[in-house]
């Protein structure tokens, strides 16, 4: 989790270059090499802003939360929540950890003697 100072794809930039830069290629190669990928995220898509208006505004997705195979095995239902920026030019992020519910392996049992108990009569 952090600020990587590079986008992964040109689509992750608003009013930035539409070309795949050398830094993007190296960053993607690194992520592929260490076998991590973005976990699901909600909230703001662009996590950094140049804080300008109109055609001079530049927004990019520079901050991300990454997970590996082991992460997805344990926290498959988790996600990153990117919040609106405050004083900083970056969005803050919270990671919501949701582990899958474990269901009981015991099936429901109905015991016939319960029908003889007065509180169960209608």
C-alpha positions as CSV (number, residue, x, y, z in Angstrom):
1,X,0.0,0.0,0.0
2,X,1.4,3.4,-0.9
3,X,2.3,6.2,-3.2
4,X,4.2,4.7,-6.2
5,X,4.6,8.0,-8.1
6,X,3.7,6.3,-11.4
7,X,0.5,5.2,-13.0
8,X,0.2,1.7,-14.4
9,X,-1.7,2.7,-17.6
10,X,-2.3,5.9,-19.6
11,X,-6.1,5.7,-18.7
12,X,-5.1,6.3,-15.1
13,X,-4.3,10.0,-15.9
14,X,-6.6,12.9,-16.6
15,X,-5.0,15.6,-18.8
16,X,-1.7,13.7,-18.7
17,X,0.2,12.0,-21.4
18,X,-1.6,9.2,-23.3
19,X,1.6,7.3,-24.0
20,X,3.0,4.4,-22.1
21,X,6.1,5.7,-20.4
22,X,9.3,3.8,-19.5
23,X,8.4,4.2,-15.8
24,X,5.0,2.6,-16.4
25,X,6.6,-0.3,-18.2
26,X,9.1,-0.8,-15.5
27,X,6.5,-0.5,-12.8
28,X,4.2,-3.1,-14.4
29,X,7.2,-5.4,-15.0
30,X,8.0,-5.1,-11.3
31,X,4.5,-5.9,-10.2
32,X,4.3,-8.9,-12.6
33,X,7.7,-10.1,-11.3
34,X,6.7,-10.0,-7.6
35,X,3.2,-11.4,-8.5
36,X,1.0,-8.7,-7.0
37,X,-2.0,-6.8,-8.4
38,X,-4.4,-4.1,-7.2
39,X,-7.0,-5.2,-4.8
40,X,-10.6,-4.1,-5.5
41,X,-11.1,-0.4,-4.7
42,X,-14.0,2.0,-4.2
43,X,-14.2,5.7,-3.9
44,X,-12.0,8.1,-5.8
45,X,-10.3,6.7,-8.9
46,X,-7.7,9.5,-9.2
47,X,-5.7,9.5,-6.0
48,X,-3.4,12.5,-6.7
49,X,-4.2,16.0,-8.0
50,X,-2.0,18.9,-9.2
51,X,-4.7,21.1,-7.5
52,X,-5.3,23.2,-10.6
53,X,-8.6,24.0,-12.4
54,X,-10.0,23.4,-15.9
55,X,-7.7,22.2,-18.7
56,X,-4.7,22.8,-16.4
57,X,-5.9,20.2,-13.9
58,X,-3.9,17.0,-13.7
59,X,-5.2,14.0,-11.9
60,X,-3.5,10.6,-11.6
61,X,-3.9,7.3,-9.9
62,X,-0.5,7.1,-8.1
63,X,-1.6,5.5,-4.8
64,X,-2.7,1.8,-4.7
65,X,-3.2,-1.2,-2.5
66,X,-1.6,-4.4,-3.8
67,X,-2.2,-8.0,-2.9
68,X,-0.6,-11.3,-3.8
69,X,-2.0,-14.8,-4.1
70,X,-1.8,-15.4,-0.4
71,X,-3.7,-12.1,0.3
72,X,-6.5,-13.1,-2.1
73,X,-6.8,-16.5,-0.4
74,X,-7.4,-15.0,3.0
75,X,-9.0,-11.6,2.2
76,X,-10.8,-12.2,-1.1
77,X,-13.7,-10.0,-0.1
78,X,-11.6,-7.1,1.1
79,X,-11.3,-3.8,-0.6
80,X,-9.5,-0.4,-0.5
81,X,-11.6,2.7,0.1
82,X,-10.0,5.9,-1.4
83,X,-11.3,9.0,0.3
84,X,-11.6,12.6,-0.9
85,X,-8.3,14.5,-0.4
86,X,-8.1,17.0,2.4
87,X,-5.0,19.2,2.8
88,X,-2.8,16.8,0.9
89,X,-2.7,16.4,-2.8
90,X,-3.1,12.7,-2.3
91,X,-6.3,10.8,-1.3
92,X,-6.1,8.9,2.0
93,X,-6.9,5.2,1.8
94,X,-8.5,2.7,4.2
95,X,-8.3,-1.1,3.7
96,X,-11.5,-2.9,4.7
97,X,-10.5,-6.4,5.7
98,X,-13.4,-8.9,5.2
99,X,-12.5,-12.5,5.7
100,X,-15.0,-15.1,4.3
101,X,-17.6,-16.3,6.8
102,X,-17.0,-19.7,8.1
103,X,-20.1,-21.8,8.1
104,X,-20.8,-24.4,10.6
105,X,-20.4,-27.9,9.3
106,X,-23.2,-29.2,11.6
107,X,-26.5,-29.7,9.8
108,X,-29.8,-28.7,11.4
109,X,-31.3,-31.5,13.5
110,X,-34.9,-31.9,14.4
111,X,-35.6,-34.2,17.3
112,X,-39.1,-35.8,17.5
113,X,-39.4,-35.3,21.3
114,X,-39.6,-31.6,20.7
115,X,-43.1,-32.1,19.3
116,X,-44.2,-33.4,22.7
117,X,-43.2,-30.2,24.4
118,X,-46.1,-27.8,25.0
119,X,-44.2,-24.6,24.0
120,X,-43.9,-25.8,20.5
121,X,-47.7,-26.4,20.0
122,X,-49.6,-23.9,17.9
